[in-house]
């Protein structure tokens, strides 16, 4: 009986609902590896068979504070773990503490197993460069509109453009800053990508 209690105590679990209709995605860190149940599929990935993890910041309209971990197996399969869960049609609830504890423990168990997984954070380099290029074009366009408004004496329009630019920079700035492509180690997780 004590063996079962010790095994249960050594299991860290996490679950979330990715959509209103589907079943919960359930994960557990066991002595043998990462156990997962998604819909009708399930599996157990030994920690040394996890080939990559990518941590990122992925806000959505109903939850501006959402994080994601993409875990890849050596066989090529990938699962996503999100820090939010659908509660009702109008509510997506954050699960910050549970997500953080699960991800930190996953990395600790991988380190203990001697994992050589590729650990990256943020967006891919191509996607990040595309985002930066889009923001540069948008900045030039907004500066042009602002200059035109000032030259033509449309000060209300200029104030609107400045207000919009400030709101946009506040909303998008955090996304761009947090999702800068980087590598990290099992011992030093990127704090900006954990709730």
Residue pairs with C-beta under 8 A, 6 or more apart in sequence:
7 30
7 31
10 30
10 31
11 28
11 29
11 30
12 28
12 29
12 101
12 102
12 105
13 26
13 27
13 28
13 29
13 102
14 26
14 27
14 28
14 81
14 95
14 98
14 99
14 101
14 102
15 24
15 25
15 26
15 27
15 85
16 24
16 25
16 81
16 82
16 83
16 84
16 85
16 95
16 99
17 23
17 24
17 25
17 85
17 86
17 87
18 25
18 80
18 82
18 86
19 86
20 86
20 88
20 89
22 39
23 39
24 85
25 36
25 37
25 38
25 79
25 81
26 36
26 37
26 38
27 34
27 35
27 36
27 37
27 81
27 102
28 34
28 35
28 36
29 35
29 102
29 105
29 106
29 109
30 44
32 44
32 46
33 44
33 45
33 46
33 47
33 49
34 44
34 45
34 47
34 50
34 71
34 106
35 42
35 43
35 44
36 42
36 43
36 44
36 45
36 79
38 79
43 77
45 71
45 73
46 113
47 109
47 110
47 112
47 113
47 115
48 110
48 113
48 114
48 115
48 116
49 73
49 74
49 75
50 71
50 72
50 73
50 74
50 110
50 115
50 117
51 72
51 73
51 74
51 117
51 118
52 70
52 71
52 72
52 117
52 118
52 119
52 120
53 69
53 70
53 71
53 72
53 106
53 107
53 117
53 118
53 119
53 120
54 69
54 70
54 72
54 120
54 121
55 67
55 68
55 69
55 103
55 120
55 121
55 122
55 184
55 189
55 190
55 193
55 194
56 67
56 68
56 70
56 121
56 122
56 123
56 178
56 179
56 193
57 66
57 67
57 68
57 122
57 174
57 175
57 178
57 179
57 192
57 193
58 66
58 67
58 68
58 82
59 65
59 66
59 175
60 66
60 92
62 90
62 91
62 92
63 84
63 92
63 94
65 83
65 94
65 96
65 195
66 82
66 83
66 84
66 92
66 94
67 82
67 83
67 99
67 193
67 194
67 195
68 80
68 81
68 82
68 83
69 80
69 81
69 103
69 106
70 78
70 79
70 80
70 81
71 78
71 79
71 80
71 81
71 106
72 78
81 99
81 102
81 103
82 99
83 94
83 95
83 96
83 99
83 100
83 195
84 92
84 93
84 94
84 95
85 92
85 93
85 95
86 92
86 93
87 93
94 195
96 195
97 195
99 194
99 195
100 194
100 195
103 189
103 194
104 189
104 194
107 186
107 189
108 186
110 117
110 186
111 186
111 187
115 186
117 186
118 183
119 183
119 184
119 185
119 186
120 181
120 182
120 183
120 184
121 179
121 181
121 182
121 183
121 184
121 190
121 193
122 128
122 178
122 179
122 180
122 181
122 182
122 193
123 131
123 179
123 181
124 181
125 181
128 179
128 180
128 181
131 176
131 179
132 176
135 172
135 176
142 161
142 164
142 165
145 161
146 158
146 161
146 162
146 165
149 155
149 157
149 158
149 161
150 158
177 192
178 192
178 193
182 190
184 190
